[in-house]
């Protein structure tokens, strides 16, 4: 997926798109990163994973009302299917990706 693709274009995918909003200075975000990487390895093409640095994308984070990090969102066909702040378990993430695929 092109880095130049717009946010709307990215989330308008038939494949669920998991977005991890993070910051480099955030300790829990760093720990959560390995969970996100493991999820991508285990699910492969069943999910697209995008990491968005809130410090470099402040307007988008503000528009989506990201108030704490990490915040995870799952979109499919341009619609927000799930969102949660804080570190999530891999089992919950898999369950939410599956639920987004079934909608």
Residue pairs with C-beta under 8 A, 6 or more apart in sequence:
1 10
1 48
1 50
7 60
8 78
10 17
10 48
10 50
11 17
11 19
11 75
11 76
11 78
12 77
12 78
13 48
13 75
13 76
13 77
14 76
14 77
15 45
15 46
15 47
15 48
15 76
16 46
16 47
16 48
16 74
16 75
16 76
16 81
16 97
16 100
16 101
17 47
17 48
17 49
17 50
17 74
17 75
17 76
18 36
18 39
18 47
18 48
18 49
18 50
18 72
18 73
18 74
18 93
18 97
19 49
19 50
19 51
19 52
19 72
19 73
19 74
19 75
20 29
20 32
20 33
20 36
20 49
20 50
20 51
20 52
20 70
20 71
20 72
21 52
21 54
21 61
21 64
21 66
21 69
21 70
21 71
21 72
21 73
22 29
22 32
22 33
22 51
22 52
22 53
22 54
22 69
22 70
23 29
23 53
23 54
23 55
23 69
24 53
24 55
26 69
26 70
28 69
28 70
28 86
28 87
29 69
29 70
31 87
32 70
32 87
32 88
33 51
35 87
35 88
35 89
35 90
35 93
36 49
36 51
36 93
38 90
39 47
39 49
39 90
39 93
39 94
39 97
40 47
40 49
42 90
42 94
43 94
43 97
46 97
46 101
47 97
52 60
52 61
54 61
54 66
54 69
64 73
67 85
68 85
68 86
69 85
70 85
70 86
70 87
71 83
71 84
71 85
71 86
72 82
72 83
72 84
72 85
72 88
72 93
73 80
73 82
73 83
74 80
74 81
74 82
74 83
74 96
74 97
74 100
75 81
75 100
76 100
76 101
76 103
79 103
81 96
81 99
81 100
81 103
82 96
82 99
82 100
